[in-house]
């Protein structure tokens, strides 16, 4: 039996994993920068780099999920059949929605960087 990446649950949950990693990296980085007494600009730079990487990864996962969903082919929202195609499209649909929620979450995680004036 050959492994099909499109039917894997790992492909669907990759975006929320990236979101959670972004959360840990951003808050860990900010805590370490402030604990060392560095400038808040250093914290902002690290947050910007982590956010850019997370957005790029989530956008790539979302694009692949959109293609897997194949919505524009038949404009079908229902994927409740027992066929391989319905399972593949369901996983693509769910992956795309999770990527969208993860993108919003990453932006909310990074938004405090706009207001950092100092670590004190």
DRENTORKOL-3810 file (N, C-alpha, C; in nm, 4 decimals):
REM DRENTORKOL-3810
@n.u->0.0853; n.v->-0.1183; n.w->0.0000; ca.u->0.0000; ca.v->0.0000; ca.w->0.0000; c.u->0.0893; c.v->0.1238; c.w->0.0000
@n.u->0.0608; n.v->0.2145; n.w->-0.0867; ca.u->0.1404; ca.v->0.3358; ca.w->-0.1014; c.u->0.0803; c.v->0.4479; c.w->-0.0161
@n.u->0.1673; n.v->0.5258; n.w->0.0480; ca.u->0.1237; ca.v->0.6372; ca.w->0.1319; c.u->0.0797; c.v->0.7529; c.w->0.0446
@n.u->-0.0397; n.v->0.8030; n.w->0.0669; ca.u->-0.0920; ca.v->0.9176; ca.w->-0.0075; c.u->-0.0920; c.v->1.0386; c.w->0.0859
@n.u->-0.0092; n.v->1.1368; n.w->0.0545; ca.u->0.0027; ca.v->1.2566; ca.w->0.1369; c.u->-0.1302; c.v->1.3297; c.w->0.1493
@n.u->-0.2123; n.v->1.3240; n.w->0.0470; ca.u->-0.3377; ca.v->1.3985; ca.w->0.0475; c.u->-0.4408; c.v->1.3384; c.w->0.1411
@n.u->-0.4252; n.v->1.2123; n.w->0.1816; ca.u->-0.5208; ca.v->1.1518; ca.w->0.2725; c.u->-0.4680; c.v->1.1453; c.w->0.4154
@n.u->-0.3572; n.v->1.2104; n.w->0.4411; ca.u->-0.2964; ca.v->1.2082; ca.w->0.5733; c.u->-0.3536; c.v->1.3193; c.w->0.6612
@n.u->-0.3744; n.v->1.2863; n.w->0.7865; ca.u->-0.4207; ca.v->1.3875; ca.w->0.8814; c.u->-0.3104; c.v->1.4852; c.w->0.9172
@n.u->-0.1843; n.v->1.4455; n.w->0.9033; ca.u->-0.0731; ca.v->1.5355; ca.w->0.9325; c.u->-0.0754; c.v->1.6565; c.w->0.8404
@n.u->-0.1143; n.v->1.6342; n.w->0.7167; ca.u->-0.1230; ca.v->1.7453; ca.w->0.6220; c.u->-0.2308; c.v->1.8449; c.w->0.6670
@n.u->-0.3375; n.v->1.7926; n.w->0.7258; ca.u->-0.4471; ca.v->1.8786; ca.w->0.7672; c.u->-0.4112; c.v->1.9599; c.w->0.8911
@n.u->-0.3331; n.v->1.9026; n.w->0.9835; ca.u->-0.3061; ca.v->1.9725; ca.w->1.1095; c.u->-0.1711; c.v->2.0440; c.w->1.1094
@n.u->-0.1060; n.v->2.0534; n.w->0.9968; ca.u->0.0248; ca.v->2.1197; ca.w->0.9909; c.u->0.0140; c.v->2.2687; c.w->1.0237
@n.u->-0.0908; n.v->2.3347; n.w->0.9771; ca.u->-0.1059; ca.v->2.4787; ca.w->1.0028; c.u->-0.1286; c.v->2.5078; c.w->1.1520
@n.u->-0.2176; n.v->2.4360; n.w->1.2218; ca.u->-0.2291; ca.v->2.4622; ca.w->1.3658; c.u->-0.1011; c.v->2.4307; c.w->1.4434
@n.u->-0.0239; n.v->2.3330; n.w->1.3969; ca.u->0.1040; ca.v->2.3048; ca.w->1.4618; c.u->0.1988; c.v->2.4231; c.w->1.4424
@n.u->0.2001; n.v->2.4798; n.w->1.3223; ca.u->0.2839; ca.v->2.5979; ca.w->1.2969; c.u->0.2390; c.v->2.7149; c.w->1.3842
@n.u->0.1104; n.v->2.7302; n.w->1.4020; ca.u->0.0572; ca.v->2.8366; ca.w->1.4883; c.u->0.1051; c.v->2.8175; c.w->1.6323
@n.u->0.0957; n.v->2.6947; n.w->1.6837; ca.u->0.1377; ca.v->2.6704; ca.w->1.8218; c.u->0.2884; c.v->2.6888; c.w->1.8380
@n.u->0.3661; n.v->2.6477; n.w->1.7392; ca.u->0.5101; ca.v->2.6703; ca.w->1.7449; c.u->0.5426; c.v->2.8192; c.w->1.7408
@n.u->0.4697; n.v->2.8932; n.w->1.6581; ca.u->0.4879; ca.v->3.0376; ca.w->1.6509; c.u->0.4588; c.v->3.1007; c.w->1.7864
@n.u->0.3527; n.v->3.0581; n.w->1.8498; ca.u->0.3171; ca.v->3.1104; ca.w->1.9816; c.u->0.4312; c.v->3.0886; c.w->2.0808
@n.u->0.4829; n.v->2.9656; n.w->2.0857; ca.u->0.5916; ca.v->2.9335; ca.w->2.1798; c.u->0.7180; c.v->3.0126; c.w->2.1484
@n.u->0.7526; n.v->3.0219; n.w->2.0207; ca.u->0.8744; ca.v->3.0931; ca.w->1.9819; c.u->0.8630; c.v->3.2417; c.w->2.0133
@n.u->0.7514; n.v->3.3029; n.w->1.9792; ca.u->0.7349; ca.v->3.4471; ca.w->1.9994; c.u->0.7389; c.v->3.4835; c.w->2.1479
@n.u->0.6631; n.v->3.4115; n.w->2.2285; ca.u->0.6607; ca.v->3.4463; ca.w->2.3695; c.u->0.7890; c.v->3.4056; c.w->2.4406
@n.u->0.8501; n.v->3.2962; n.w->2.4002; ca.u->0.9799; ca.v->3.2587; ca.w->2.4559; c.u->1.0884; c.v->3.3576; c.w->2.4181
@n.u->1.0886; n.v->3.4003; n.w->2.2924; ca.u->1.1865; ca.v->3.4984; ca.w->2.2456; c.u->1.1699; c.v->3.6311; c.w->2.3193
@n.u->1.0477; n.v->3.6769; n.w->2.3311; ca.u->1.0227; ca.v->3.8040; ca.w->2.3985; c.u->1.0640; c.v->3.7968; c.w->2.5454
@n.u->1.0336; n.v->3.6865; n.w->2.6108; ca.u->1.0720; ca.v->3.6720; ca.w->2.7514; c.u->1.2239; c.v->3.6706; c.w->2.7671
@n.u->1.2927; n.v->3.6017; n.w->2.6775; ca.u->1.4390; ca.v->3.5960; ca.w->2.6901; c.u->1.5041; c.v->3.7303; c.w->2.6566
@n.u->1.4505; n.v->3.8010; n.w->2.5583; ca.u->1.5042; ca.v->3.9326; ca.w->2.5237; c.u->1.4845; c.v->4.0297; c.w->2.6401
@n.u->1.3671; n.v->4.0297; n.w->2.6983; ca.u->1.3396; ca.v->4.1225; ca.w->2.8089; c.u->1.4158; c.v->4.0839; c.w->2.9348
@n.u->1.4351; n.v->3.9545; n.w->2.9574; ca.u->1.5102; ca.v->3.9115; ca.w->3.0755; c.u->1.6574; c.v->3.9517; c.w->3.0660
@n.u->1.7090; n.v->3.9588; n.w->2.9461; ca.u->1.8489; ca.v->3.9977; ca.w->2.9277; c.u->1.8674; c.v->4.1487; c.w->2.9238
@n.u->1.7581; n.v->4.2230; n.w->2.9208; ca.u->1.7667; ca.v->4.3686; ca.w->2.9201; c.u->1.7973; c.v->4.4277; c.w->2.7837
@n.u->1.7735; n.v->4.3523; n.w->2.6781; ca.u->1.7987; ca.v->4.4026; ca.w->2.5430; c.u->1.6907; c.v->4.5020; c.w->2.5025
@n.u->1.7128; n.v->4.5652; n.w->2.3906; ca.u->1.6202; ca.v->4.6649; ca.w->2.3377; c.u->1.4916; c.v->4.5975; c.w->2.2876
@n.u->1.3798; n.v->4.6694; n.w->2.2995; ca.u->1.2522; ca.v->4.6168; ca.w->2.2513; c.u->1.2519; c.v->4.6002; c.w->2.0997
@n.u->1.3370; n.v->4.6748; n.w->2.0307; ca.u->1.3479; ca.v->4.6579; ca.w->1.8860; c.u->1.3988; c.v->4.5199; c.w->1.8482
@n.u->1.4831; n.v->4.4620; n.w->1.9317; ca.u->1.5310; ca.v->4.3258; ca.w->1.9090; c.u->1.4159; c.v->4.2271; c.w->1.9213
@n.u->1.3296; n.v->4.2491; n.w->2.0194; ca.u->1.2117; ca.v->4.1634; ca.w->2.0357; c.u->1.1214; c.v->4.1752; c.w->1.9138
@n.u->1.1000; n.v->4.2978; n.w->1.8666; ca.u->1.0156; ca.v->4.3183; ca.w->1.7488; c.u->1.0729; c.v->4.2498; c.w->1.6249
@n.u->1.2041; n.v->4.2587; n.w->1.6079; ca.u->1.2682; ca.v->4.1961; ca.w->1.4927; c.u->1.2505; c.v->4.0444; c.w->1.4960
@n.u->1.2711; n.v->3.9844; n.w->1.6108; ca.u->1.2520; ca.v->3.8395; ca.w->1.6235; c.u->1.1080; c.v->3.7990; c.w->1.5985
@n.u->1.0152; n.v->3.8769; n.w->1.6502; ca.u->0.8735; ca.v->3.8487; ca.w->1.6283; c.u->0.8396; c.v->3.8617; c.w->1.4801
@n.u->0.8942; n.v->3.9617; n.w->1.4135; ca.u->0.8673; ca.v->3.9805; ca.w->1.2701; c.u->0.9220; c.v->3.8644; c.w->1.1881
@n.u->1.0413; n.v->3.8180; n.w->1.2208; ca.u->1.0995; ca.v->3.7055; ca.w->1.1473; c.u->1.0176; c.v->3.5789; c.w->1.1695
@n.u->0.9841; n.v->3.5497; n.w->1.2955; ca.u->0.9048; ca.v->3.4298; ca.w->1.3261; c.u->0.7677; c.v->3.4365; c.w->1.2601
@n.u->0.7087; n.v->3.5550; n.w->1.2603; ca.u->0.5759; ca.v->3.5714; ca.w->1.2001; c.u->0.5823; c.v->3.5547; c.w->1.0491
@n.u->0.6835; n.v->3.6108; n.w->0.9866; ca.u->0.6978; ca.v->3.5947; ca.w->0.8421; c.u->0.7153; c.v->3.4493; c.w->0.8020
@n.u->0.7969; n.v->3.3764; n.w->0.8762; ca.u->0.8162; ca.v->3.2347; ca.w->0.8466; c.u->0.6874; c.v->3.1553; c.w->0.8674
@n.u->0.6173; n.v->3.1837; n.w->0.9774; ca.u->0.4926; ca.v->3.1122; ca.w->1.0047; c.u->0.3865; c.v->3.1423; c.w->0.8995
@n.u->0.3756; n.v->3.2674; n.w->0.8585; ca.u->0.2771; ca.v->3.3038; ca.w->0.7565; c.u->0.3098; c.v->3.2362; c.w->0.6241
@n.u->0.4367; n.v->3.2333; n.w->0.5877; ca.u->0.4754; ca.v->3.1681; ca.w->0.4626; c.u->0.4423; c.v->3.0192; c.w->0.4663
@n.u->0.4730; n.v->2.9529; n.w->0.5773; ca.u->0.4450; ca.v->2.8102; ca.w->0.5889; c.u->0.2948; c.v->2.7835; c.w->0.5871
@n.u->0.2187; n.v->2.8620; n.w->0.6625; ca.u->0.0738; ca.v->2.8426; ca.w->0.6675; c.u->0.0097; c.v->2.8735; c.w->0.5331
@n.u->0.0594; n.v->2.9743; n.w->0.4636; ca.u->0.0063; ca.v->3.0051; ca.w->0.3306; c.u->0.0321; c.v->2.8899; c.w->0.2338
@n.u->0.1492; n.v->2.8294; n.w->0.2408; ca.u->0.1792; ca.v->2.7152; ca.w->0.1533; c.u->0.0888; c.v->2.5971; c.w->0.1863
@n.u->0.0701; n.v->2.5688; n.w->0.3137; ca.u->-0.0192; ca.v->2.4599; ca.w->0.3542; c.u->-0.1627; c.v->2.4916; c.w->0.3107
@n.u->-0.2059; n.v->2.6151; n.w->0.3289; ca.u->-0.3407; ca.v->2.6543; ca.w->0.2886; c.u->-0.3617; c.v->2.6429; c.w->0.1390
@n.u->-0.2600; n.v->2.6789; n.w->0.0608; ca.u->-0.2706; ca.v->2.6682; ca.w->-0.0841; c.u->-0.2830; c.v->2.5222; c.w->-0.1280
@n.u->-0.2038; n.v->2.4354; n.w->-0.0674; ca.u->-0.2127; ca.v->2.2930; ca.w->-0.1011; c.u->-0.3482; c.v->2.2347; c.w->-0.0588
@n.u->-0.3985; n.v->2.2789; n.w->0.0566; ca.u->-0.5296; ca.v->2.2322; ca.w->0.1019; c.u->-0.6402; c.v->2.2827; c.w->0.0091
@n.u->-0.6276; n.v->2.4067; n.w->-0.0390; ca.u->-0.7269; ca.v->2.4615; ca.w->-0.1321; c.u->-0.7296; c.v->2.3792; c.w->-0.2609
@n.u->-0.6118; n.v->2.3461; n.w->-0.3100; ca.u->-0.6055; ca.v->2.2645; ca.w->-0.4315; c.u->-0.6618; c.v->2.1250; c.w->-0.4067
@n.u->-0.6370; n.v->2.0702; n.w->-0.2897; ca.u->-0.6886; ca.v->1.9371; ca.w->-0.2569; c.u->-0.8404; c.v->1.9399; c.w->-0.2420
@n.u->-0.8938; n.v->2.0471; n.w->-0.1864; ca.u->-1.0383; ca.v->2.0601; ca.w->-0.1705; c.u->-1.1051; c.v->2.0608; c.w->-0.3069
@n.u->-1.0439; n.v->2.1273; n.w->-0.4025; ca.u->-1.0925; ca.v->2.1293; ca.w->-0.5408; c.u->-1.2347; c.v->2.1847; c.w->-0.5489
@n.u->-1.2599; n.v->2.2908; n.w->-0.4746; ca.u->-1.3933; ca.v->2.3498; ca.w->-0.4688; c.u->-1.4362; c.v->2.4082; c.w->-0.6028
@n.u->-1.3472; n.v->2.4718; n.w->-0.6734; ca.u->-1.3842; ca.v->2.5380; ca.w->-0.7979; c.u->-1.4184; c.v->2.4393; c.w->-0.9094
@n.u->-1.3848; n.v->2.3131; n.w->-0.8892; ca.u->-1.4172; ca.v->2.2119; ca.w->-0.9896; c.u->-1.5667; c.v->2.1820; c.w->-0.9933
@n.u->-1.6284; n.v->2.1657; n.w->-0.8758; ca.u->-1.7698; ca.v->2.1281; ca.w->-0.8724; c.u->-1.8536; c.v->2.2108; c.w->-0.7738
@n.u->-1.7935; n.v->2.3099; n.w->-0.7071; ca.u->-1.8621; ca.v->2.3964; ca.w->-0.6099; c.u->-1.9397; c.v->2.3130; c.w->-0.5076
@n.u->-1.8754; n.v->2.2096; n.w->-0.4567; ca.u->-1.9397; ca.v->2.1151; ca.w->-0.3673; c.u->-1.8901; c.v->2.1352; c.w->-0.2252
@n.u->-1.9844; n.v->2.1617; n.w->-0.1334; ca.u->-1.9505; ca.v->2.1750; ca.w->0.0077; c.u->-1.9698; c.v->2.0436; c.w->0.0840
@n.u->-2.0430; n.v->1.9500; n.w->0.0269; ca.u->-2.0733; ca.v->1.8263; ca.w->0.0976; c.u->-1.9740; c.v->1.7179; c.w->0.0585
@n.u->-1.9157; n.v->1.6586; n.w->0.1624; ca.u->-1.8176; ca.v->1.5526; ca.w->0.1418; c.u->-1.8493; c.v->1.4383; c.w->0.2365
@n.u->-1.9731; n.v->1.3925; n.w->0.2340; ca.u->-2.0163; ca.v->1.2922; ca.w->0.3305; c.u->-2.0280; c.v->1.1517; c.w->0.2728
@n.u->-1.9840; n.v->1.1337; n.w->0.1523; ca.u->-1.9909; ca.v->1.0016; ca.w->0.0906; c.u->-1.8746; c.v->0.9127; c.w->0.1326
@n.u->-1.8867; n.v->0.7839; n.w->0.1080; ca.u->-1.7809; ca.v->0.6901; ca.w->0.1467; c.u->-1.6700; c.v->0.6765; c.w->0.0417
@n.u->-1.6662; n.v->0.7658; n.w->-0.0541; ca.u->-1.5685; ca.v->0.7513; ca.w->-0.1621; c.u->-1.4341; c.v->0.8132; c.w->-0.1249
@n.u->-1.3321; n.v->0.7741; n.w->-0.1964; ca.u->-1.1982; ca.v->0.8285; ca.w->-0.1763; c.u->-1.1963; c.v->0.9770; c.w->-0.2103
@n.u->-1.2693; n.v->1.0165; n.w->-0.3134; ca.u->-1.2741; ca.v->1.1574; ca.w->-0.3526; c.u->-1.3367; c.v->1.2434; c.w->-0.2437
@n.u->-1.4455; n.v->1.1960; n.w->-0.1810; ca.u->-1.5085; ca.v->1.2730; ca.w->-0.0728; c.u->-1.4155; c.v->1.2870; c.w->0.0464
@n.u->-1.3415; n.v->1.1812; n.w->0.0782; ca.u->-1.2470; ca.v->1.1890; ca.w->0.1904; c.u->-1.1359; c.v->1.2887; c.w->0.1588
@n.u->-1.0831; n.v->1.2828; n.w->0.0387; ca.u->-0.9758; ca.v->1.3734; ca.w->-0.0016; c.u->-1.0239; c.v->1.5177; c.w->0.0017
@n.u->-1.1426; n.v->1.5443; n.w->-0.0518; ca.u->-1.1948; ca.v->1.6808; ca.w->-0.0529; c.u->-1.2300; c.v->1.7290; c.w->0.0877
@n.u->-1.2786; n.v->1.6385; n.w->0.1738; ca.u->-1.3068; ca.v->1.6778; ca.w->0.3119; c.u->-1.1785; c.v->1.7186; c.w->0.3837
@n.u->-1.0744; n.v->1.6393; n.w->0.3678; ca.u->-0.9475; ca.v->1.6727; ca.w->0.4323; c.u->-0.8906; c.v->1.8037; c.w->0.3777
@n.u->-0.9067; n.v->1.8287; n.w->0.2485; ca.u->-0.8634; ca.v->1.9555; ca.w->0.1913; c.u->-0.9437; c.v->2.0730; c.w->0.2451
@n.u->-1.0753; n.v->2.0544; n.w->0.2553; ca.u->-1.1624; ca.v->2.1601; ca.w->0.3071; c.u->-1.1272; c.v->2.1914; c.w->0.4533
@n.u->-1.1158; n.v->2.0875; n.w->0.5339; ca.u->-1.0818; ca.v->2.1071; ca.w->0.6746; c.u->-0.9420; c.v->2.1681; c.w->0.6894
@n.u->-0.8486; n.v->2.1231; n.w->0.6087; ca.u->-0.7134; ca.v->2.1784; ca.w->0.6138; c.u->-0.7102; c.v->2.3250; c.w->0.5756
@n.u->-0.7903; n.v->2.3621; n.w->0.4746; ca.u->-0.7946; ca.v->2.5023; ca.w->0.4323; c.u->-0.8538; c.v->2.5896; c.w->0.5430
@n.u->-0.9610; n.v->2.5431; n.w->0.6067; ca.u->-1.0216; ca.v->2.6203; ca.w->0.7149; c.u->-0.9277; c.v->2.6315; c.w->0.8350
@n.u->-0.8574; n.v->2.5228; n.w->0.8662; ca.u->-0.7611; ca.v->2.5282; ca.w->0.9757; c.u->-0.6443; c.v->2.6209; c.w->0.9434
@n.u->-0.6041; n.v->2.6249; n.w->0.8172; ca.u->-0.4975; ca.v->2.7175; ca.w->0.7775; c.u->-0.5442; c.v->2.8622; c.w->0.7927
@n.u->-0.6685; n.v->2.8886; n.w->0.7584; ca.u->-0.7227; ca.v->3.0234; ca.w->0.7720; c.u->-0.7282; c.v->3.0658; c.w->0.9193
@n.u->-0.7773; n.v->2.9780; n.w->1.0053; ca.u->-0.7828; ca.v->3.0081; ca.w->1.1485; c.u->-0.6417; c.v->3.0243; c.w->1.2046
@n.u->-0.5491; n.v->2.9415; n.w->1.1598; ca.u->-0.4104; ca.v->2.9498; ca.w->1.2072; c.u->-0.3449; c.v->3.0798; c.w->1.1642
@n.u->-0.3745; n.v->3.1252; n.w->1.0439; ca.u->-0.3207; ca.v->3.2530; ca.w->0.9967; c.u->-0.3700; c.v->3.3680; c.w->1.0837
@n.u->-0.4975; n.v->3.3669; n.w->1.1153; ca.u->-0.5534; ca.v->3.4701; ca.w->1.2035; c.u->-0.4887; c.v->3.4614; c.w->1.3415
@n.u->-0.4692; n.v->3.3411; n.w->1.3916; ca.u->-0.4056; ca.v->3.3229; ca.w->1.5218; c.u->-0.2628; c.v->3.3743; c.w->1.5245
@n.u->-0.1878; n.v->3.3496; n.w->1.4187; ca.u->-0.0502; ca.v->3.3991; ca.w->1.4114; c.u->-0.0486; c.v->3.5513; c.w->1.4114
@n.u->-0.1398; n.v->3.6116; n.w->1.3383; ca.u->-0.1454; ca.v->3.7581; ca.w->1.3360; c.u->-0.1813; c.v->3.8145; c.w->1.4735
@n.u->-0.2721; n.v->3.7485; n.w->1.5452; ca.u->-0.3050; ca.v->3.7928; ca.w->1.6803; c.u->-0.1884; c.v->3.7715; c.w->1.7758
@n.u->-0.1148; n.v->3.6605; n.w->1.7591; ca.u->0.0030; ca.v->3.6376; ca.w->1.8433; c.u->0.1085; c.v->3.7456; c.w->1.8226
@n.u->0.1206; n.v->3.7931; n.w->1.7008; ca.u->0.2242; ca.v->3.8905; ca.w->1.6692; c.u->0.1806; c.v->4.0343; c.w->1.6963
@n.u->0.0533; n.v->4.0584; n.w->1.7146; ca.u->0.0046; ca.v->4.1961; ca.w->1.7289; c.u->0.0611; c.v->4.2712; c.w->1.8489
@n.u->0.0939; n.v->4.2092; n.w->1.9618; ca.u->0.1544; ca.v->4.2877; ca.w->2.0706; c.u->0.2873; c.v->4.3527; c.w->2.0322
@n.u->0.3543; n.v->4.2998; n.w->1.9306; ca.u->0.4813; ca.v->4.3599; ca.w->1.8873; c.u->0.4606; c.v->4.5021; c.w->1.8367
@n.u->0.3406; n.v->4.5327; n.w->1.7925; ca.u->0.3121; ca.v->4.6687; ca.w->1.7465; c.u->0.3100; c.v->4.7691; c.w->1.8616
@n.u->0.2891; n.v->4.7190; n.w->1.9832; ca.u->0.2716; ca.v->4.8078; ca.w->2.0983; c.u->0.3880; c.v->4.8033; c.w->2.1958
@n.u->0.4884; n.v->4.7215; n.w->2.1683; ca.u->0.6019; ca.v->4.7114; ca.w->2.2605; c.u->0.6821; c.v->4.8417; c.w->2.2543
@n.u->0.6937; n.v->4.9066; n.w->2.3690; ca.u->0.7808; ca.v->5.0245; ca.w->2.3748; c.u->0.9035; c.v->4.9955; c.w->2.4596
@n.u->0.8858; n.v->4.9107; n.w->2.5589; ca.u->0.9998; ca.v->4.8672; ca.w->2.6406; c.u->0.9587; c.v->4.7370; c.w->2.7095
@n.u->1.0553; n.v->4.6722; n.w->2.7680; ca.u->1.0270; ca.v->4.5467; ca.w->2.8377; c.u->0.9851; c.v->4.5677; c.w->2.9828
@n.u->0.9925; n.v->4.6886; n.w->3.0281; ca.u->0.9600; ca.v->4.7163; ca.w->3.1688; c.u->0.8138; c.v->4.7459; c.w->3.1847
END
